[in-house]
């Protein structure tokens, strides 16, 4: 996983993205669809039509980085809206990349008494 500080901004591009796009194509989507700068230091996530592939675009201060992950089984949990963007925390992004439903994480029960 990319070591992101807790203050990092993470944006999901809602809807399906053509996963044949690379650095330049995704950077254009960030500018035109998400109305943000791909060189802002934020991390931008895109999901394919089938839902089993995610690409992350991130500017690390020296250049653009492109990361991808494909699920062997299952799909990545993605917002239902067809257009726009959704903001996530780095913790929610970690859950998303692990295949966990980041919208409703299950918390472990806290014990009421010690011992």
Residue pairs with C-beta under 8 A, 6 or more apart in sequence:
1 94
1 97
2 43
2 56
2 58
2 67
4 10
4 43
4 90
4 93
5 90
6 89
6 90
6 91
8 41
8 42
8 43
8 90
9 40
9 41
9 42
9 43
9 87
10 42
10 43
10 44
10 45
10 87
10 88
10 89
10 90
10 92
10 93
11 34
11 36
11 42
11 43
11 44
11 45
11 85
11 86
11 87
11 88
12 45
12 46
12 47
12 78
12 79
12 85
12 86
12 87
12 88
13 29
13 30
13 33
13 34
13 44
13 45
13 46
13 47
13 85
14 78
14 79
14 81
14 82
14 83
14 84
14 85
14 86
15 81
15 82
15 83
16 47
16 48
16 49
17 26
17 29
17 46
17 47
17 48
17 55
18 25
18 48
19 46
19 48
19 49
19 53
19 55
21 29
21 46
21 55
22 66
23 57
23 64
23 66
26 38
26 44
26 46
26 55
26 57
26 66
27 38
27 57
27 64
29 46
30 36
30 37
30 38
30 44
30 57
31 37
31 38
33 83
33 85
34 44
34 85
36 42
36 44
36 85
38 44
38 57
38 59
38 64
39 59
39 64
40 59
41 58
41 59
41 61
42 58
43 56
43 57
43 58
43 93
44 56
44 57
44 58
45 54
45 55
45 56
45 88
45 93
45 96
46 54
46 55
46 56
46 57
47 53
47 54
47 76
47 78
48 54
50 75
51 75
51 76
51 78
52 70
52 71
52 74
52 75
52 76
53 68
53 69
53 70
53 71
54 68
54 69
54 70
54 76
54 96
54 97
55 66
55 67
55 68
56 65
56 66
56 67
56 68
57 64
57 65
57 66
58 64
58 65
58 67
59 65
69 97
71 99
74 99
76 96
76 97
76 99
77 96
77 99
77 100
77 101
77 102
77 103
79 86
88 96
88 102
92 102
93 102
95 101
95 102
95 105
96 102
